C-alpha cells in the first residue's frame, strides 16, 4: 500500500480505511462530478458586467450583494466591476430575459464563459418561466444567482456525481465535473435534490471548503514532490508564506524558503510556546494536478535539528467513514 508522506512521517497509527482512498492510488476520477478543475479561473479577480446595466438597478445590486455575501465572503474571489458590458468585455457577462422554455443558466462552467456575450442569463420578472417566483422576485433572483455563480467558478451540479444516491433523481442536462474530493453534499447550493431550494442561497460547509480549495489561497501539499506550500502563516505579529520540503533521510520537513504572506482564507499559525505550526486546512494534490482530499495538520519544530515533524493530521474531506468512490 502506498502511504502518504504526511501520514507516515507521524508517530500516530492510522487505519487502512483512512489510507485506502485516495492515497493508495486506487482513486479514480469521473467525468460526471463536481468541480471541473480544467476551467478554474487562473486569477481570483473575475470581471463581471451587465449586458444592460439599466434594466433593474435594484435587482442588479441585490445580485451583486448576494454573490459578495456568499462566494466572495468565504474565499479570496473578487467579482469586480458590475458595470455596463462593452464590446470585448471579458469575464462574466450577464444578460436578463424571461423565456418561457428556458430558465436562468450559464453557457458553460468556469472560464469557458470568459467574455461570452450573455454567458449568464438571469430572470427578473418570472412572467413566463418560474411564475411561482413572481411574488418573491428578489428572493428567487438572488438564490438563482448564487447557484449560477457557482457554475461561473467551475462547479457542476452535485447530482451529476456518480455516487449520487438513488433517492436523488433530477432531470439530466448540463456539464459535469472531473474530480471528487468531498462527500456527496445534499445541502449544496449546487444540488437540485437539496430539500431547501438551492439551499435558500446559503452555502453548505462543503460548498465553502470547495470554493476555498480553488480560490482561497490555502496551503497545498504536492504528492509528486513532497512539497508543502503555506501561503500565509502568522508568527507573532508578522505573517509569511513558506515552503517546506520532505527529507526522506530524516523523515521530517525542512523549511526551504519564506517570503511575503499571501492573503489566505485558511491561514496557518506558529505557536512559539509549543513550537507548533497549526495548519487548519490544506489540499492534497496528486501528480495529475488534481485535488484528492483536504486535511488539517500540526507540525512541530525541533530547534536542535532545525526540522519539522508532523505530529497530527485530520482528514477533513472526504470523511474517513465515507464509502469509497467506485
Secondary structure, 3 states (H helix, E strand, C coil): CCCCHHHHCCCCCCCHHHHHCCCCCCCCCCCCECCCHHHCCCCCEEEEEECCCCCCHHHHHHHHHHHHHHHHCCCCCEEEEEEECCCCCCCEEEEECCCCCCCCEECCCHHHHCCCCCCEEECCCCCCCCHHHHHCHHHHHHHHHHHHHHHHCCCCCHHHCCCCCCCCCCCCCCCCECCCCCCCCCCCCCCCCCCCHHHHHCCCHHHHHHHHHHHCCCEEEECCCCEEEEEEEEECCEEEEEEEEEECCCCEEEEEEEEECCCCCCCEEEECCCCEEEEEEEEEECCCCCEEEEEEEEEEEECCCCEEEEEEEEEEECCCCCCCCC
